[in-house]
Amino acid sequence: MLRKFLMETTKCVRIEGVGNVLFAKSKRAKNLSISLKPYNPVRIAVPLGVSFERAKKIVQSKIDWIRKHYIRISEIEKKHKSRLKNLGSINKNEARKKLISRLEELSKQHGFTYNRIFIRNQRTRWGSCSAKNNINLNIKLIQLPDKLIDYIILHELVHTRIKNHSKDFWTELNRLIGNARILRAEIRTYYLQG
C-alpha cells in the first residue's frame, strides 16, 4: 500500500548531464518548482493538478538552467569535500574551550547576557538561541575562519535581545559586525554534512 502511494506521489527520472531528478507531488505547491541543494538530487515539486508527464516537459524546457546550477552545486560539493579532508579531526576539549572563551569575550565586549551555553555536534545548525537565552554552538564551528565563528556567536547573542530575523535584528547585527549579509552568504558555502 505504501509503495503504491509513493509511486503515485513521486517519480525519479534520469536526465542526461544532471543525473536523477526526483519529481514529488505536493499539496502546498501552487506552481512547479525546482530545488537544487548540495548532496541531494534535483527535486521538482509538482502541484497536484499537474501530471508527471507535463512536469517532465516543463523541466526539459528549463534543462539549460538546471545544468548550469547543477554544475555550480557540484563544485560546492567538491570544495566542501576538499575542506573536510584538510580539516582533520576536532579536539573536542580545545574546541569547547575556544568557543566558550570567545562567546564570553564577545558578550562582555558588546554588553550581552545569556543563560547557559551548550556545545554540541549538530548536523543542521551552526548555532541557536532558545527562548530562555540558552546558546547552542556547533562544535564544528571551530573549523571555520575566525570571522565566521564571530559572526555565528554574535548572531546568537543578538537573538538574546531580538528573537526573530526582522529588520531590527539585521540592523543590530550589522552594527556589531559590519556587513552581516556578506558573512551570511560566506557561511552558506560551508556545509555541515560530512
FENWO-V696887 format. One record per backbone hydrogen bond with DSSP energy under -0.5 kcal/mol. CO is the residue of the C=O (numbers start at 1). NH is the residue of the N-H. E is the energy in kcal/mol with one decimal. If there is no record, write none. Layout:
CO:NH:E ; CO:NH:E
//
This chain:
1:5:-2.3 ; 2:6:-2.8 ; 3:7:-2.3 ; 4:8:-1.7 ; 5:9:-1.5 ; 6:10:-2.3 ; 9:25:-3.5 ; 11:13:-0.5 ; 11:23:-3.6 ; 13:15:-0.5 ; 13:21:-2.7 ; 15:18:-2.3 ; 15:19:-3.0 ; 19:15:-2.8 ; 20:42:-0.9 ; 21:13:-2.7 ; 21:23:-0.6 ; 22:24:-0.5 ; 22:44:-3.4 ; 23:11:-2.5 ; 24:46:-3.0 ; 26:48:-0.8 ; 33:45:-2.5 ; 35:43:-2.6 ; 37:40:-1.6 ; 42:22:-3.1 ; 43:35:-3.0 ; 43:45:-0.5 ; 44:24:-3.0 ; 44:46:-0.6 ; 45:33:-1.8 ; 45:47:-0.5 ; 46:26:-2.6 ; 47:50:-2.1 ; 51:55:-2.5 ; 52:56:-2.7 ; 53:57:-1.9 ; 54:58:-2.1 ; 55:59:-2.6 ; 56:60:-2.5 ; 57:61:-1.5 ; 58:62:-0.6 ; 59:62:-1.3 ; 60:63:-1.2 ; 62:66:-2.3 ; 63:67:-2.8 ; 64:68:-2.3 ; 65:69:-2.2 ; 66:70:-2.9 ; 67:71:-2.4 ; 68:72:-1.5 ; 69:73:-2.5 ; 70:74:-2.5 ; 71:75:-2.1 ; 72:76:-1.9 ; 73:77:-2.4 ; 74:78:-2.2 ; 75:79:-2.5 ; 76:80:-2.6 ; 77:81:-2.6 ; 78:82:-2.3 ; 79:83:-2.6 ; 80:84:-2.5 ; 81:85:-2.0 ; 82:86:-1.8 ; 83:87:-1.4 ; 84:88:-1.1 ; 90:92:-1.1 ; 91:95:-2.7 ; 92:96:-2.6 ; 93:97:-2.3 ; 94:98:-2.6 ; 95:99:-2.7 ; 96:100:-2.7 ; 97:101:-2.5 ; 98:102:-2.5 ; 99:103:-2.3 ; 100:104:-2.4 ; 101:105:-2.5 ; 102:106:-2.6 ; 103:107:-2.4 ; 104:108:-2.1 ; 105:109:-2.7 ; 106:110:-1.8 ; 107:111:-0.7 ; 107:112:-2.6 ; 108:111:-0.7 ; 116:135:-3.1 ; 118:120:-0.6 ; 118:137:-2.9 ; 120:122:-1.0 ; 120:139:-3.1 ; 126:138:-2.7 ; 128:136:-2.8 ; 130:133:-2.0 ; 133:115:-2.8 ; 134:130:-2.6 ; 134:136:-0.5 ; 135:118:-2.7 ; 136:128:-2.1 ; 137:120:-2.5 ; 138:141:-2.2 ; 139:142:-1.5 ; 140:143:-1.9 ; 141:144:-2.6 ; 145:148:-1.0 ; 145:149:-1.8 ; 146:150:-2.7 ; 147:151:-1.8 ; 148:152:-2.3 ; 149:153:-2.5 ; 150:154:-3.0 ; 151:155:-2.4 ; 152:156:-2.2 ; 153:157:-2.4 ; 154:158:-2.7 ; 155:159:-1.3 ; 156:160:-0.5 ; 157:160:-1.3 ; 158:161:-1.7 ; 158:162:-2.8 ; 161:163:-0.5 ; 166:170:-2.0 ; 167:171:-2.4 ; 168:172:-2.4 ; 169:173:-2.6 ; 170:174:-2.6 ; 171:175:-2.0 ; 172:176:-1.4 ; 173:177:-2.3 ; 174:178:-2.3 ; 178:180:-1.5 ; 179:182:-0.7 ; 179:183:-1.3 ; 180:184:-2.7 ; 181:185:-2.1 ; 182:186:-2.2 ; 183:187:-2.7 ; 184:188:-1.1 ; 186:189:-1.7 ; 187:190:-1.6 ; 189:191:-0.5
//
